[in-house]
Amino acid sequence: MLQCLILELEMVFSWLNLLAKFGFSDVTGIDYSPSAIQLSGSIIEKEGLSNIKLKVEDFLNPSTKLSGFHICIDKGTFDAISLNPDNAIEKRKQYVESLSRVLKVKGFFLITSCNWTKEELLDEFSEGFELFEELPTPKFSFGGRSGNSVAALVFQKT
Ligand SMILES: C[S@@+](CC[C@H](N)C(=O)[O-])C[C@H]1O[C@@H](n2cnc3c(N)ncnc32)[C@H](O)[C@@H]1O
């Protein structure tokens, strides 16, 4: 059974078709906010998507049950954790440790970030992960230079 952990519940519904196509039947969505889980739960019920499990979990201190995933998807949670005014450097380290704990070896991590560049993300996840693919994102130009407003990368656990 292919297992997927989703750290970004708002997008869970758009990921579902794609995941189903690739044979993922076990999808788990987490958030440390009970109200985010409650809202997602009501949408899941309305849409009849019974194959998604939802859990209130702090990703910086995940329960032992959160393990063995083939894929972990994040859009915005690493960014939110990075912006925490209370010891963000330590929290980012904890995030990488948690990620390593929940993913299988050779498992994939898809991250979309509006806060970090590709180079910065490569540095953040340099221990235990390698870049598998960079996904295309919108480009912009300013003052004769061009760049991306969003970085979207796929890492693989080594
Ligand atoms: C910026 S929002 C992103 C929401 C959505 N993925 C999106 O793209 O609009 C960040 C989410 O991460 C959750 N979050 C922040 N820190 C977390 C943690 N330590 N564990 C689990 N969820 C966390 C917040 O509750 C929030 O729902």
The ligand as an SDF file (V2000), in Angstrom:
LIG
                    3D

 27 29  0  0  0  0  0  0  0  0999 V2000
    0.7540   28.9690    5.7160 C   0  0  0  0  0  0  0  0  0  0  0  0
   -0.4120   27.7270    6.2060 S   0  0  0  0  0  0  0  0  0  0  0  0
   -0.4460   26.7750    4.7290 C   0  0  0  0  0  0  0  0  0  0  0  0
   -1.8130   26.2590    4.4860 C   0  0  0  0  0  0  0  0  0  0  0  0
   -2.0510   25.6140    3.1010 C   0  0  0  0  0  0  0  0  0  0  0  0
   -1.1200   24.5380    2.8520 N   0  0  0  0  0  0  0  0  0  0  0  0
   -1.9490   26.6290    1.9770 C   0  0  0  0  0  0  0  0  0  0  0  0
   -1.1410   26.4550    1.0890 O   0  0  0  0  0  0  0  0  0  0  0  0
   -2.7210   27.5820    1.9540 O   0  0  0  0  0  0  0  0  0  0  0  0
    0.5730   26.7800    7.3330 C   0  0  0  0  0  0  0  0  0  0  0  0
   -0.1870   25.6500    8.0230 C   0  0  0  0  0  0  0  0  0  0  0  0
    0.7810   24.9170    8.7880 O   0  0  0  0  0  0  0  0  0  0  0  0
    0.2050   24.5780   10.0360 C   0  0  0  0  0  0  0  0  0  0  0  0
    1.3440   24.3590   10.9660 N   0  0  0  0  0  0  0  0  0  0  0  0
    2.2460   25.2710   11.3960 C   0  0  0  0  0  0  0  0  0  0  0  0
    3.1360   24.7050   12.2370 N   0  0  0  0  0  0  0  0  0  0  0  0
    2.7900   23.3860   12.3140 C   0  0  0  0  0  0  0  0  0  0  0  0
    3.3280   22.2850   13.0200 C   0  0  0  0  0  0  0  0  0  0  0  0
    4.3910   22.4120   13.8370 N   0  0  0  0  0  0  0  0  0  0  0  0
    2.7500   21.0770   12.8740 N   0  0  0  0  0  0  0  0  0  0  0  0
    1.6620   20.9290   12.0630 C   0  0  0  0  0  0  0  0  0  0  0  0
    1.0940   21.9450   11.3720 N   0  0  0  0  0  0  0  0  0  0  0  0
    1.6520   23.1640   11.4920 C   0  0  0  0  0  0  0  0  0  0  0  0
   -0.6920   25.7610   10.3780 C   0  0  0  0  0  0  0  0  0  0  0  0
   -1.6860   25.4290   11.3200 O   0  0  0  0  0  0  0  0  0  0  0  0
   -1.2670   26.1210    9.0100 C   0  0  0  0  0  0  0  0  0  0  0  0
   -2.4780   25.4290    8.7510 O   0  0  0  0  0  0  0  0  0  0  0  0
  1  2  1  0
  2  3  1  0
  2 10  1  0
  3  4  1  0
  4  5  1  0
  5  6  1  0
  5  7  1  0
  7  8  2  0
  7  9  1  0
 10 11  1  0
 11 12  1  0
 11 26  1  0
 12 13  1  0
 13 14  1  0
 13 24  1  0
 14 15  1  0
 14 23  1  0
 15 16  2  0
 16 17  1  0
 17 18  1  0
 17 23  2  0
 18 19  1  0
 18 20  2  0
 20 21  1  0
 21 22  2  0
 22 23  1  0
 24 25  1  0
 24 26  1  0
 26 27  1  0
M  CHG  2   2   1   9  -1
M  END
$$$$
